[in-house]
Amino acid sequence: MTADLRTSPLDRAHRSIGAKLTEFGGWDMPLSYPAGTIAEHTACRTGAVVFDVSHLGTVRVEGADALDRLQAALTNDLTRVEPGRAQYTHLLDPDDASVLDDIIVWWTDPDGFDVMPNASNTARVRDALGVGPQADVTASRAILAVQGPAARERLSTVFPEASAVARFHVARLQWNGVPAVVAGTGYTGEDGVEIAVPAADATRLWDGLLGAGVEPAGLGARDTLRLEAGLPLHGHELGPGITPLQAGLGWVVRWDKGDFRGRAALESEKARGVARILRGIATEGRRPPRGGQPVLVDGAPAGETTSGNFSPTLGHGIALAFLPPEVGEGTAVEIELRAGQTLPGRVVPLPFVTR
């Protein structure tokens, strides 16, 4: 580990149970635990797991002008929800409408919001919202994501009130006298909640969850789970040169709410039509495709994969790729693994796996 990597408040707890750590977004975070990524993935699809997602940012935006700041900066319309709800949204580059970050906003109080950027984008989001360094409260808390079909049942023995927070709702709660913010959000395609607690209390909650039969899971399983669910990862399906319309996420853009950062550039793309769109590809056999591989249609290059892996649930490879709009579902394709070696596949609807 290099000296400039940040660590989670749960770093010691991860190391004590044999976690394999990796750099992600400037943080040293668990990639997997001794059971391995496939076992962790399967546990999330069939039972319950807990991810340490403390590397995500938290930018606290408060005050009478907080809602207006967010409305002007982000693509979605917070007035479609209300305090006590969460909303997925995008921050766009004003010049070309690229997605600078995809964000969950937790509307915690009438004039208070916790804006949750991706790990490496916190400063960028803070600057775009026009708030000072004091708004970045990432270091003060840990966030645990409890996910899976049995997540609420097992969580109820540790933190009953958290287990009752509905999907895309947010609540301020107390756990054994400790303040917590709980949101019915996640990144796996499964049911569950994310729990923010003060950093000093994170290990007690982590230990309680493991004691209730919730299994630890790392970034490896988090990636295969989100890929099966067809969820984008910033730096792969979102980022420089990629707009919400290209990523198939036009639903997070509310054209009727008024002006927002990047609107004019996105309107121009909408008017002329996108040149490419994100598609799902199912490949034959267990050999996994990877990101950055050419996709061939009738032997000619048509696009490139952004993410790819073996799907533990389906038992074959899956990939996301940007392809011309005319390359629709059912189209036979090949993914070029290396010169002269291809993996046959077919364009399929997203998500690959639904719960």
N, C-alpha and C positions, 0 to 999 in steps of 0.2 A: 504494500500500500504506500502510495506517495504521500508526502506530508500535507499536500494541499487538498486531498480528498476529504469531504465532509463525512461524518458518520452519524448514524441514527442513534437516538437515545437507547435503542434496544441492541446496540452493537455487541455488548458483552453477552447478552442473552443468546444472540445468534451463534456466537463463537462457542458458547458452552454446550450447545447441542450439535456441534459439528457442521455448521453451515459452510458452504463453499461461497466465498465472497467475490464480487466482481465490481468493476467501475461502471457506473451508470449515471450520466448527467452530472458528473462531478461528485458523486457520492459513492461510498463503498457499501454495497448492499448485497443481501443474500441472493445468489443465483439458484441454489438448491440446497437441500438438506440430505442426510444420508439415505433416505428412502429413494431419492432421485426424482427427476422432473416428471416422468410418465406417471409414477405413483402419486405424486402431488396433484397432477392434472386430473387423474381419475378420482382422487379423493374429493376434489372440488365438484366434479360432475355427479358424484354419487353420495357425498356426505357433506363435510364442512371443512374449510381450511381458513387460515388467517395469514394474510400478507402484511408485512410491514411496508407501508407506503409513505413513510415519513419524509422521503425525498421529494414528494410533491410539495409545491410551494403553497403558502397561505398569505395572501395579501388582504389585509383588513381595510375595508373602505367604509367610513362612517360619516355621518353628518347629514344635514338637510339637503346637501347637493349630491349625495352619494348615488342615488338612483339616476340622476341626470348624467353624471360622469360615466356610468356604466352603459347607459343607453346610447350615448354619443360614441363610445369606443367599440362596442361589441355588436355582433350581427343579430342576435336573437332579441326578443322583446320581453323584458322582465315584467311589463305590465300585464302580460298574459298569465302570470302566476301571482304570488303574493307572499308576504312574510311566512316563513315556515315551509318554504318549498325550495327545490334545487332546479337548476336549468343548465343544459348544455349549450355552449355558444362558441363563437370564433372571434379572434382578434386578427384583423387583416392588415396587410401592407397597403398603405394608401395609394401607392403608385401602380401596383399590378394585381391587387386583391389576393395575393398569396396568403395562405394561412400562417401567420406568425406563431400562433398557438391555438390549440383547442382547449377549452376551459370548462370546468364546472363552477357555477356560482351557487353558493349556499346563502340564501336570504335568511339570516339568523334573527334579525330584529327589524322593526319598522324602518329604521334609518341605518341599518348595519348589514354588511355583506362580507362573507369570506370568499374571496376569489381564489380558485385553486388552479394555478398554472402547472405545466409540466416542469420537471426538475430543473432544467437548465434555462428556463425562460422567465423566472420570477422577476428579475430586474427589468427585463424588457416589458413585461406586463405592467409592472409598477410605474414605469416611465410613461407608458401609453395612457394610463389612468390619471397621471398627474398627481400622484401621491408620493410622499417622502419616504426615506428609508425606514422610518419608524412603523410604517404600515406593513412591512415584511415581518411577520411573527412566526415564520417557519421554525426558527430555532427554539421557540418556547414550547412546542408541543410535539407529540408523536401522533401518527394516524395509523390505525389498524383496520384493515378491510377483512371482514368476516363474510365469506362467500360460500354458496352451495345450497342444495335443496334442504339440508338439515341445519343450515346456519342459524336460523332463528330459534329452532328448538334447542340447540345446544347453547346458544348465547343466552337464552332465557334463564338458564340455571346460574349464570354469572351476573348478568345485567338485564333483568327482565324488561325494564322500560326501553332499553335500546332495541330489544328484539321486536318491539311493537311499532317502531318507526316505519311508516309505509314507504313504498318505492317513490323516490324523488320528493320525499318530505324531509324536513330538517327540524331538529328539536334540541333545545338546551336542556340538559339533564344533569343529575348528580349520581355518581357511582361511589358508594361508600364515603360520601362527603367530598368527593373530588368532582369538580366541574367538568362536564363533557359536552361536546357538540356531536350529534349523531345524524347522519344523512343516509337515506335509503338509496345509495348509489354504489356503483362498482364498475368493474372492467373485465368481466369474465363471461357475460351472458347468463349468469346464474343470479338467483335472488341473494340478497344480503344487505349489509350496511357497512358504512365506514365511520369509525369512531375516533374523534380527536380528543386527546386528553393531555394534560400538562406533562412535559417531558419526564419530570421526576416520578410520575405515577405510572409510566408506561409499562415497566417490567411487571408490576403487580397485576395489571390487566392481562398482559401477555401470558403470564403464568396461569392465571385463572382460566383463560380460554383453553390453553393446552390441557389443563387438568380436567376440563369438561369434555374432552374428546375432539376438540377442534385441532386439526393437524397443521403444522407450519408448512408454508409453500413459498417458493422464491420466484425471482424474475423469469426463470426459464418456463415454469408452468404458467405464469401470468401471460407470457407472450403466446404460448400455444393456445391458451384459453381464449384470449382476445382475438386471435387469428381465426379460430373456429367460429367465433361469434361475428366475424366480419367487421371488427372494430378497428379504426385507424390508429396508427402509432405515429406521433409527430417525428419527423425525420425520415419517414418511410412513405406513408400514404398522405401525409400533410407536410407542408414546408415550403421552401423557396420554389416558385414556379407552379405551385399546386393551389388551385382555388377550391372553395366549397363545391362549386358546380362540377368541376372535374372529379372530385372525390365522391360524388353522388350524395352530398350532404346539403343540398339546396334547401332542405326543410329547416335548417338552423338560421336561415336568412329571412327576416321579416321585412319585406319591402314596404309594408304599409305603416311602419312605425316612424318614418321620417329619416333624416340623414344619419349616417354612421360612418365611421372610418373605413375607407376603401369602397364605399358604395358606388361611386362613379365608375371606377375601373371594373367593378363586378357587373354593373349594368351594361357596360360595353361588351363584355364577354357574353352575357346573356343574350344580347341583341344579335351578335354574329354567330352564336352557337359554339359549343365547346368542341375542341379538336380531338379530345380524348376523354375517356371516362373510366373510372375504376371498376374492374370486373373481378369475379372469382373464377379460379381455375381448379378443377379437380384432376389430379394426375393418377396414372395407373401405377399400382405397386407401392411398396413401402419406401422406396428411395425418395428422399425429400427434395423438392425444389428449394431454391434459396433466392433471396432478394438480389436484384441487379442482373438477372439473367434474361437474354432476349427471348421474346415470344414470337413464334413463327406461325403464320397462317398461309396454307398452301405453299409452304416452303420459303416464304418471303418474310422478312422482319416486319412486325406490326406493332411492337411495343416492348415493354420490359417489366419484369416482376418487381414489386416493391417489397414484398415479404413472402416467405415460403417456409414450409416445415412439414414434418410428418404429423398427421392428425391422430392422436391416440384414440379418440372416440370413433372415427370413421375407419381407421386402419389403412389409410393411404395418404399420399401427399396432397397438400392444398397450397394455393398461392393466391395473392392479390397482384393485379397488374393493371397498368394503364394501357388501354387499347382504343382504337378508333371507334366512334359510336356505332358504326355499322357492323362491328363484330359483336353479334348478340349472343344470347344464351343458346346453348346447343352447338355452337361452332367448335369444330375440332381444331386443336392447336398443338404445337410442340414447344416445349421449353428447352432451349439450348443450354445444356449443362456445361459443355466445353466444345471446342471446335470438332465437328463431326459426330457429336454425341447428343442426342435429344431424348426428352422424356415426353411421351404422348399424354395429352390431356384434353379436357373439354371445358368450355365456358359454362358455368353453372350459376344459379341465383344465390344471392347472399341473404342471410348468413349461411355458412356451411352447416352449422349445428344450431338448433333452437332447443330451448328448455321446455 
